[in-house]
Amino acid sequence: MKNRPHIYLSLFLSLTMLFTASAYAQNPVAVKDAKPKTTAAAPEKTAPVKIETIESDVAEALSVIEDSHFVGKDINYNNVFKSSIDGMLHTLDPHSNYFDAKEFEQFRTDQSSRYFGIGATIGDLTAPDGTMVATFIRATFDGAPAHRAGLRYGDKIVEVNGKDVLGKPYSEVRDLLRGPRGTSAKLVVERYGTGEHETVEIIRDAVPQPSIAEAYMIRPGVGYIAMTGGFNQTTYDEFRTAMAKLKRNGMTQLILDLKDNGGGLVGHAYRVASTFLEPGQTVFTQKGRIQAIAERYTSENPDPEKMPVVVLVNRNSASASEILAGALQDHDRALIVGETTFGKGLVQNPFVLDYGSMLLLTIAKYETPSGRLIQRDYSNGDLYSYYTKGGVGREDNDEEESEAPVGPESKTDMGRTVYGGGGIEPDVEVKPNMITAERNRARARLNNPIFDFALGLAYGKIPGFENLRVDRPIRFEYDIADDDFVIDDKVYQAFRKHAMNKYKFSAAQIDAEKQYVERSLRAELVTAAYGTTTSYQVFKDYDNQLMKAIELLPRAKQLATEARAKTGTGERPSPNNR
């Protein structure tokens, strides 16, 4: 055997020994005097696989690959052994995974709610003839190196570390801007307002990547928290800060958005759920390898929030976000609105291995307070069906039926029926508004003239619209008002003329997407003035799921009132309100 793969082989065999020992270890907890239910003969036991046999087979297979495969000496041993380990893990469940050293480092970075770079969003601009003009700074982040260095919306990136990037693809410019913490990115930028070139040196550093993208008052008395960035090491602190801010601004009702939240640290989901649950109420129950032992996690909050809550979920809400949504639903503490969630009811724990790698291994399953196991079925081992069709036996030829959980029935505290076996089913289903692929392509084609025109507006280069000028550094932590950057018909007609003359769009093509043009222009100007995060607020009034959530707040209030009455923690509701 050649020396090159020895490290990988050693790691693979160590893992194989771990799994072999685990698979055939005796359960340390036995029930004394237990009697069998039948007298049928026990099935014949399969002889355990010996580690020497595995070692010999793997070594022989690798030797044949090295000697005979057409890639010869160019075999990527990291990929070979990583795929072998992943294959072994996926015979157990879909969520156990192996991370090599580079992936483990990225995993730890993601868990810390930050990444390393310059801290800016960038985007390219294409000329009317289809050629690439340049990549531009779209926004910087509060406190990030790019913001400290004075980069602004509309700065054209001319060079990166001495390399001319004008006309280069966006992806190439992005890769040049990335790099390890403490390294230098030396940029030459052309200021859009003056046309002058400036050299800016940026030392790459940690850039916050918060769990909560937005927290603002969406309506008088109604707070909105977008917890869409997963559950990481800063999630609960971010949540407390957001709640305190919104309550200072008069929040008496809350919409908690968990759409596209793929989960993360269960402890932070537990703490967020406990914010709204009475002391002693179960948040979730975890059942590990020893099936007779169940660990129940209960709220210990002596003064829970009483305000009505609507939780928004979709098919990409998974894991820790499902623990949060399931706990609030089972205790009738929040109204769940949107789509059935993903259905991940398994808990993983990281095990650090040799050579800087890590095993993320499923160690337990969890149940919601009503006893629901919301894990979707993965028994046939088909990962494609698992991720795309919702599990075994869930075909996509009937979308409405395929999204409903298929497991056992349970009851909430108030006696409402809920189901396990495939995610958290919302109390009120609201599908998102969708557009056709053709219409999406039409909108994408308009993005270049929209950005081009917005640059002119932001720097006062379009006569008659000086009131929309934004030639200043970003002001962070701002909630937009209805009269900020209004795109009236006069502005729209000016854009229409610009797109027709310069980009050769027809009037009909532009008018068919008038609403999209208006909100995109406004979002560009809000981005220039207040940053990317604040610009998301522009699109919220067009989110039909969110608008429905606002409409359903009285129902959430009634649900919470009745639940408190049942648990003896509040006044009983009037019979007329039932």
ROSE-93007 format. One line per 10 residues: number of its first residue (from 0); their letters; for each residue x, y, z of C-alpha. Coordinates in nm, 3 decimals. Each point is the difference from the previous one (the first is absolute). Example, Ala and Ser with C-alpha at 12.3 -4.5 7.8 and 13.67 -1.06 7.14 Angstrom:
2
0> AS> 1.230/-0.450/0.780  0.137/0.344/-0.066
***
This chain:
578
0> MKNRPHIYLS> 0.000/0.000/0.000  0.133/0.343/-0.089  0.074/0.252/0.277  -0.225/0.277/-0.133  -0.335/-0.137/0.118  0.117/-0.129/0.338  -0.147/0.290/0.197  -0.338/-0.035/-0.168  -0.002/-0.378/0.035  0.090/0.025/0.368
10> LFLSLTMLFT> -0.288/0.239/0.060  -0.244/-0.212/-0.199  0.094/-0.315/0.188  -0.026/0.178/0.335  -0.352/0.106/-0.088  -0.086/-0.349/-0.121  0.118/-0.143/0.333  -0.215/0.255/0.180  -0.311/-0.103/-0.193  0.074/-0.372/0.024
20> ASAYAQNPVA> 0.046/0.019/0.377  -0.312/0.213/0.039  -0.216/-0.227/-0.213  0.079/-0.310/0.204  0.039/0.148/0.349  -0.236/-0.125/0.266  -0.263/0.244/0.124  0.130/0.109/0.343  -0.354/0.024/0.141  -0.203/-0.322/0.017
30> VKDAKPKTTA> -0.347/-0.059/0.142  0.022/-0.277/0.262  -0.239/-0.293/-0.010  -0.140/0.111/-0.333  -0.193/-0.280/-0.167  -0.041/-0.051/-0.376  -0.343/0.055/-0.147  0.023/-0.307/-0.225  0.175/-0.333/0.003  0.109/0.021/-0.362
40> AAPEKTAPVK> 0.360/-0.090/-0.069  0.235/0.294/-0.008  0.138/0.087/-0.343  0.345/-0.124/-0.079  0.262/0.260/0.089  0.225/0.139/-0.265  0.367/-0.036/0.082  0.158/0.338/0.076  0.237/0.141/-0.259  0.360/-0.014/0.116
50> IETIESDVAE> 0.210/0.315/-0.027  0.285/-0.203/-0.151  -0.229/-0.099/-0.289  -0.104/0.361/-0.060  0.361/0.118/0.007  0.106/-0.268/-0.246  -0.291/0.068/-0.240  0.050/0.378/0.001  0.374/-0.033/-0.052  -0.047/-0.244/-0.286
60> ALSVIEDSHF> -0.265/0.216/-0.168  0.220/0.307/0.025  0.296/-0.189/-0.141  -0.204/-0.108/-0.302  -0.123/0.358/-0.052  0.355/0.137/0.018  0.135/-0.257/-0.244  -0.285/-0.014/-0.251  -0.222/0.309/0.002  0.059/0.229/-0.297
70> VGKDINYNNV> 0.075/0.311/0.211  0.312/-0.175/0.132  0.204/0.210/0.242  -0.251/0.286/-0.013  -0.245/-0.171/0.235  -0.147/0.247/0.249  0.025/-0.207/0.317  -0.189/0.255/0.207  -0.302/-0.033/-0.230  0.027/-0.379/-0.012
80> FKSSIDGMLH> -0.001/-0.047/0.375  -0.242/0.283/0.071  -0.257/-0.156/-0.232  0.064/-0.339/0.160  -0.063/0.135/0.348  -0.307/0.193/-0.114  -0.137/-0.313/-0.164  0.049/-0.192/0.322  -0.176/0.270/0.201  -0.293/0.032/-0.238
90> TLDPHSNYFD> -0.086/-0.365/0.047  -0.086/0.106/0.355  -0.199/0.318/-0.062  -0.003/0.299/-0.239  0.143/0.254/0.246  0.319/-0.162/0.131  0.290/0.148/-0.193  0.377/0.010/-0.014  0.184/0.334/-0.026  0.360/0.016/-0.112
100> AKEFEQFRTD> 0.225/0.260/0.164  -0.096/0.282/-0.238  -0.372/-0.072/0.030  0.025/-0.028/0.379  0.162/0.341/0.018  -0.281/0.146/-0.210  -0.256/-0.176/0.223  0.149/0.162/0.309  0.004/0.337/-0.171  -0.367/-0.033/-0.097
110> QSSRYFGIGA> -0.094/-0.095/0.357  0.166/0.317/0.127  -0.235/0.223/-0.206  0.282/0.153/-0.200  0.224/-0.049/-0.299  0.334/0.144/-0.104  0.031/0.247/-0.286  -0.038/0.369/-0.082  -0.371/0.022/0.090  -0.167/0.127/-0.315
120> TIGDLTAPDG> -0.263/-0.113/-0.248  0.099/0.038/-0.363  -0.181/-0.023/-0.332  0.084/0.036/-0.365  -0.139/0.219/-0.277  -0.033/-0.115/-0.359  -0.005/0.239/-0.297  -0.296/0.006/-0.241  0.200/-0.213/-0.246  0.048/-0.269/0.265
130> TMVATFIRAT> 0.366/0.065/0.082  0.106/0.022/0.364  0.065/0.357/0.114  0.132/-0.053/0.351  -0.075/-0.122/0.350  -0.128/0.262/0.242  -0.032/0.036/0.376  -0.372/-0.028/0.083  0.025/0.038/0.378  0.228/-0.042/0.300
140> FDGAPAHRAG> -0.083/-0.138/0.344  0.004/0.190/0.326  0.349/-0.005/0.152  0.143/-0.219/-0.277  0.344/0.068/-0.154  -0.153/0.125/-0.328  -0.217/0.250/0.188  0.293/0.119/0.211  0.201/0.046/-0.319  -0.267/0.233/-0.143
150> LRYGDKIVEV> -0.137/-0.214/-0.283  -0.346/0.105/-0.120  -0.287/-0.100/-0.223  0.102/0.045/-0.363  0.378/-0.027/0.042  0.130/-0.172/-0.313  0.270/-0.260/0.076  0.288/0.060/-0.242  0.281/-0.208/0.152  0.043/-0.255/0.279
160> NGKDVLGKPY> 0.355/-0.057/0.125  0.144/0.134/-0.324  -0.223/-0.203/-0.231  -0.223/0.185/-0.246  -0.357/-0.124/0.051  -0.196/0.229/-0.232  -0.218/-0.219/-0.217  0.080/-0.310/0.206  -0.284/-0.228/0.118  -0.150/0.076/0.338
170> SEVRDLLRGP> 0.110/-0.339/0.136  0.365/0.071/-0.082  -0.009/0.336/0.178  -0.172/-0.159/0.300  0.270/-0.267/0.030  0.273/0.264/-0.010  -0.168/0.193/0.283  -0.021/-0.305/0.225  0.286/-0.113/0.216  0.114/-0.094/0.351
180> RGTSAKLVVE> -0.037/0.234/0.293  0.282/0.251/0.031  0.096/-0.005/-0.369  -0.013/0.306/-0.221  -0.231/0.081/-0.291  0.129/0.304/-0.186  -0.273/0.147/-0.218  -0.002/0.272/-0.261  -0.353/0.137/-0.028  -0.158/0.260/-0.221
190> RYGTGEHETV> -0.238/0.225/0.195  -0.327/0.025/-0.189  -0.067/0.354/0.115  0.331/0.148/-0.116  0.151/-0.255/-0.240  0.327/0.020/0.195  0.210/-0.306/0.080  0.095/-0.073/0.361  0.216/-0.273/0.150  -0.149/-0.162/0.308
200> EIIRDAVPQP> 0.181/-0.260/0.208  -0.222/-0.226/0.209  0.114/-0.251/0.260  -0.238/-0.294/-0.004  -0.165/-0.061/0.334  -0.299/-0.160/0.169  -0.332/0.118/-0.140  -0.320/-0.058/0.199  -0.249/-0.239/-0.157  -0.298/0.034/0.232
210> SIAEAYMIRP> -0.278/-0.250/0.052  -0.256/0.280/-0.006  0.004/0.183/-0.331  -0.267/0.255/0.093  -0.194/0.117/0.303  -0.234/0.297/-0.043  -0.355/0.123/0.049  -0.188/-0.115/-0.307  -0.328/0.155/0.116  -0.095/0.210/0.304
220> GVGYIAMTGG> 0.027/-0.233/0.297  0.119/-0.292/-0.216  0.365/-0.103/0.020  0.169/-0.215/-0.264  0.309/-0.212/0.065  0.158/-0.186/-0.292  0.191/-0.284/0.166  0.106/-0.145/-0.332  0.374/-0.046/0.052  -0.006/-0.322/0.200
230> FNQTTYDEFR> 0.061/-0.057/0.371  0.360/0.087/0.081  0.204/0.110/0.298  -0.147/0.352/0.001  -0.364/-0.080/-0.084  -0.160/0.034/0.343  0.190/0.320/0.081  -0.106/0.144/-0.335  -0.359/-0.100/0.075  0.001/0.165/0.343
240> TAMAKLKRNG> 0.143/0.318/-0.148  -0.262/0.002/-0.276  -0.285/-0.058/0.245  0.119/0.281/0.226  0.028/0.241/-0.293  -0.343/-0.083/-0.136  -0.168/0.025/0.340  0.153/0.345/0.045  -0.160/0.089/-0.332  -0.344/-0.110/0.117
250> MTQLILDLKD> -0.017/-0.368/-0.103  -0.301/-0.183/0.145  -0.018/-0.278/-0.264  0.277/-0.196/-0.170  0.058/-0.173/-0.331  0.298/-0.237/0.021  0.122/-0.100/-0.346  0.175/-0.340/-0.015  -0.029/-0.044/-0.378  0.316/-0.155/-0.147
260> NGGGLVGHAY> 0.149/-0.047/0.348  0.185/-0.331/-0.030  0.066/-0.040/0.372  0.323/-0.015/0.196  0.063/0.009/0.373  -0.296/-0.157/0.180  0.077/0.182/0.324  -0.075/0.335/-0.157  -0.332/-0.122/-0.139  -0.084/-0.122/0.352
270> RVASTFLEPG> 0.076/0.342/0.149  -0.205/0.186/-0.261  -0.295/-0.236/0.055  0.028/0.045/0.377  -0.051/0.374/-0.048  -0.369/-0.073/-0.065  -0.067/-0.315/0.206  -0.108/-0.036/0.361  0.240/-0.154/0.255  -0.010/-0.377/-0.019
280> QTVFTQKGRI> -0.142/-0.020/-0.352  0.195/-0.241/-0.220  0.196/0.147/-0.289  0.112/-0.337/-0.140  0.096/-0.349/0.106  0.322/-0.165/-0.114  0.035/-0.378/-0.026  0.349/-0.132/-0.049  0.165/-0.335/-0.055  -0.144/-0.149/0.316
290> QAIAERYTSE> -0.364/0.003/-0.103  -0.136/-0.044/0.352  0.145/0.336/0.102  -0.164/0.322/-0.118  0.135/0.341/0.093  -0.269/0.266/0.023  0.090/0.367/-0.038  -0.247/0.235/0.166  -0.033/0.375/0.014  0.140/0.165/0.309
300> NPDPEKMPVV> -0.108/0.354/-0.084  -0.183/0.148/0.301  -0.141/0.291/-0.200  -0.086/-0.108/-0.356  -0.119/0.241/-0.266  -0.378/0.015/-0.034  -0.030/0.176/-0.335  -0.166/-0.170/-0.302  0.249/-0.175/-0.228  -0.023/-0.119/-0.360
310> VLVNRNSASA> 0.285/-0.222/-0.122  0.071/-0.014/-0.374  0.147/-0.324/-0.138  0.062/-0.161/-0.339  0.135/-0.325/-0.140  0.358/0.115/0.070  -0.064/0.055/0.372  0.177/-0.293/0.164  0.147/-0.151/0.314  0.036/0.259/0.278
320> SEILAGALQD> -0.256/0.227/-0.165  -0.243/-0.294/0.004  0.069/-0.054/0.372  -0.095/0.365/0.060  -0.309/-0.006/-0.223  -0.113/-0.339/0.135  0.030/0.107/0.363  -0.203/0.317/-0.054  -0.261/-0.188/-0.205  -0.041/-0.288/0.245
330> HDRALIVGET> -0.055/0.240/0.289  -0.236/0.213/-0.216  0.230/0.293/0.070  0.042/0.112/-0.361  -0.189/-0.032/-0.327  0.216/-0.173/-0.261  -0.047/0.139/-0.352  0.152/-0.094/-0.336  0.102/-0.341/-0.134  0.080/-0.336/0.155
340> TFGKGLVQNP> 0.358/0.001/0.125  0.280/-0.231/-0.114  -0.034/-0.275/0.260  0.338/-0.049/0.171  -0.045/-0.154/0.344  0.355/-0.125/0.057  0.267/0.158/0.220  0.368/0.008/-0.100  0.308/0.043/0.216  0.349/0.089/-0.127
350> FVLDYGSMLL> 0.286/-0.242/0.073  0.345/0.145/-0.073  0.229/-0.251/-0.174  0.368/-0.019/-0.082  0.157/0.226/-0.262  -0.247/0.283/0.070  -0.305/-0.178/-0.137  -0.341/-0.047/0.163  -0.285/-0.246/0.009  -0.350/0.146/0.034
360> LTIAKYETPS> -0.183/-0.305/0.130  -0.369/-0.047/0.075  -0.021/-0.086/0.370  -0.370/0.036/0.074  -0.345/0.079/-0.127  -0.228/0.263/0.145  -0.372/0.025/0.052  -0.218/0.308/0.033  -0.191/0.051/0.329  -0.302/-0.195/-0.128
370> GRLIQRDYSN> 0.221/-0.301/-0.079  0.037/0.059/-0.373  0.306/-0.134/-0.178  0.000/0.230/-0.303  0.288/-0.177/-0.180  -0.087/-0.089/-0.360  0.054/-0.360/-0.107  0.345/-0.093/-0.134  -0.022/-0.378/0.032  0.076/-0.080/-0.365
380> GDLYSYYTKG> 0.326/0.196/0.000  -0.093/0.203/-0.308  0.144/0.344/0.081  -0.141/0.156/-0.316  -0.358/-0.092/0.094  0.069/0.095/0.360  0.101/0.356/-0.086  -0.229/0.062/-0.297  -0.319/-0.197/0.065  -0.027/0.006/0.376
390> GVGREDNDEE> 0.103/-0.358/0.071  -0.106/-0.355/-0.080  -0.336/-0.036/-0.172  -0.041/0.374/-0.052  -0.027/0.053/-0.374  -0.002/0.346/-0.154  -0.291/-0.070/-0.236  -0.238/0.133/0.264  0.168/0.297/0.159  -0.279/0.084/0.242
400> ESEAPVGPES> -0.011/-0.354/0.139  0.376/-0.051/0.001  0.058/0.292/0.237  -0.232/-0.123/0.277  0.162/-0.197/0.285  -0.081/-0.370/-0.020  0.077/-0.111/0.356  -0.206/-0.069/0.315  -0.255/0.245/0.135  0.069/0.207/0.313
410> KTDMGRTVYG> -0.186/0.273/0.185  0.105/0.349/0.104  -0.075/0.131/0.349  -0.333/0.131/-0.129  -0.084/-0.331/-0.168  0.077/0.104/-0.356  0.113/-0.285/-0.224  0.358/0.002/-0.127  0.206/-0.268/-0.177  0.356/-0.126/-0.001
420> GGGIEPDVEV> 0.198/-0.174/-0.270  0.088/0.279/-0.238  0.049/0.346/0.143  -0.215/0.258/0.178  -0.325/0.055/-0.185  -0.113/0.365/0.028  -0.325/0.096/0.169  -0.073/0.214/-0.303  0.154/-0.103/-0.330  0.109/0.287/-0.224
430> KPNMITAERN> 0.193/-0.080/-0.315  0.245/0.267/-0.122  -0.082/0.197/-0.310  0.187/-0.151/-0.292  0.088/0.124/-0.347  0.077/-0.194/-0.315  0.357/-0.069/-0.108  -0.060/0.217/-0.307  -0.108/0.294/0.210  0.296/-0.048/0.230
440> RARARLNNPI> 0.233/0.022/-0.301  -0.176/0.318/-0.113  0.062/0.157/0.339  0.363/-0.110/0.000  0.052/0.179/-0.333  -0.131/0.322/0.157  0.251/-0.010/0.286  0.280/0.161/-0.202  -0.196/0.311/-0.105  -0.144/0.021/0.355
450> FDFALGLAYG> 0.347/0.004/0.157  0.136/0.235/-0.265  -0.286/0.247/0.052  0.019/-0.028/0.381  0.368/0.096/-0.010  -0.094/0.316/-0.184  -0.274/0.079/0.252  0.222/-0.070/0.301  0.268/0.241/-0.121  -0.230/0.277/-0.126
460> KIPGFENLRV> 0.089/-0.050/-0.365  -0.359/-0.010/-0.127  -0.143/0.354/-0.014  -0.319/0.061/0.191  0.050/-0.276/0.258  0.257/0.155/0.229  -0.226/-0.081/0.299  0.090/-0.367/-0.047  0.374/0.063/0.019  0.196/-0.222/0.243
470> DRPIRFEYDI> 0.362/0.110/-0.016  0.107/-0.083/0.356  0.111/-0.293/0.219  -0.262/-0.257/0.100  -0.210/0.075/0.306  -0.058/-0.331/0.177  -0.274/-0.108/0.243  -0.272/0.195/-0.180  -0.362/-0.102/-0.056  -0.136/0.145/-0.323
480> ADDDFVIDDK> -0.311/0.219/-0.003  -0.271/0.006/-0.264  0.131/0.328/-0.142  0.362/-0.114/-0.036  0.108/-0.013/-0.367  -0.346/-0.004/-0.151  0.009/-0.116/-0.361  -0.286/0.198/-0.150  -0.122/-0.004/-0.359  0.242/0.277/-0.097
490> VYQAFRKHAM> 0.296/-0.214/0.107  -0.148/-0.307/-0.168  -0.048/0.181/-0.331  0.360/0.122/0.012  0.121/-0.357/0.053  -0.229/-0.122/-0.278  0.157/0.245/-0.243  0.350/-0.098/0.119  -0.061/-0.373/-0.047  -0.157/0.050/-0.343
500> NKYKFSAAQI> 0.269/0.231/-0.134  0.314/-0.156/0.146  -0.096/-0.366/0.044  -0.253/-0.026/-0.286  -0.287/-0.136/0.208  -0.349/0.046/-0.135  -0.257/0.199/0.195  -0.213/-0.314/0.035  0.289/-0.199/0.151  0.060/0.266/0.264
510> DAEKQYVERS> -0.365/0.070/0.080  -0.064/-0.371/0.053  0.237/0.019/0.300  -0.079/0.350/0.124  -0.048/-0.105/0.362  0.325/-0.197/-0.004  0.188/0.297/-0.149  -0.138/0.242/0.259  0.082/-0.212/0.304  0.343/-0.098/-0.139
520> LRAELVTAAY> 0.095/0.364/-0.060  -0.110/0.085/0.353  0.194/-0.296/0.140  0.316/0.117/-0.180  -0.025/0.348/0.150  -0.075/-0.137/0.346  0.305/-0.226/-0.037  0.216/0.298/-0.086  -0.131/0.200/0.295  -0.057/-0.258/0.273
530> GTTTSYQVFK> 0.161/-0.328/-0.107  -0.104/-0.338/-0.134  -0.183/-0.118/0.312  -0.229/0.303/0.011  -0.074/-0.034/-0.371  -0.183/-0.328/0.072  -0.274/0.206/0.164  -0.098/0.133/-0.342  -0.117/-0.345/-0.109  -0.197/-0.097/0.311
540> DYDNQLMKAI> -0.327/0.157/-0.112  0.014/-0.233/-0.303  0.043/-0.314/0.215  -0.345/-0.159/0.001  0.093/-0.238/0.284  0.107/0.288/0.221  -0.308/0.204/-0.085  -0.217/-0.298/0.094  0.190/-0.034/0.328  -0.084/0.361/0.087
550> ELLPRAKQLA> -0.363/-0.066/-0.083  -0.004/-0.306/0.229  0.137/0.170/0.311  -0.348/0.027/0.164  -0.034/-0.378/-0.037  0.343/-0.047/0.159  -0.109/0.223/0.287  -0.314/-0.206/0.058  0.200/-0.325/-0.009  0.251/0.128/0.256
560> TEARAKTGTG> -0.279/0.127/0.227  -0.178/-0.336/-0.002  0.325/-0.187/0.063  0.080/0.217/0.302  -0.350/-0.058/0.135  0.042/-0.376/-0.032  0.332/0.004/0.187  -0.137/0.237/0.264  0.241/0.283/-0.085  -0.252/0.248/-0.137
570> ERPSPNNR> -0.360/0.107/-0.005  -0.251/-0.226/-0.168  -0.114/0.124/-0.342  -0.353/0.121/-0.053  -0.230/-0.273/-0.143  -0.089/0.244/-0.279  0.360/-0.007/-0.121  0.025/-0.378/-0.033
***
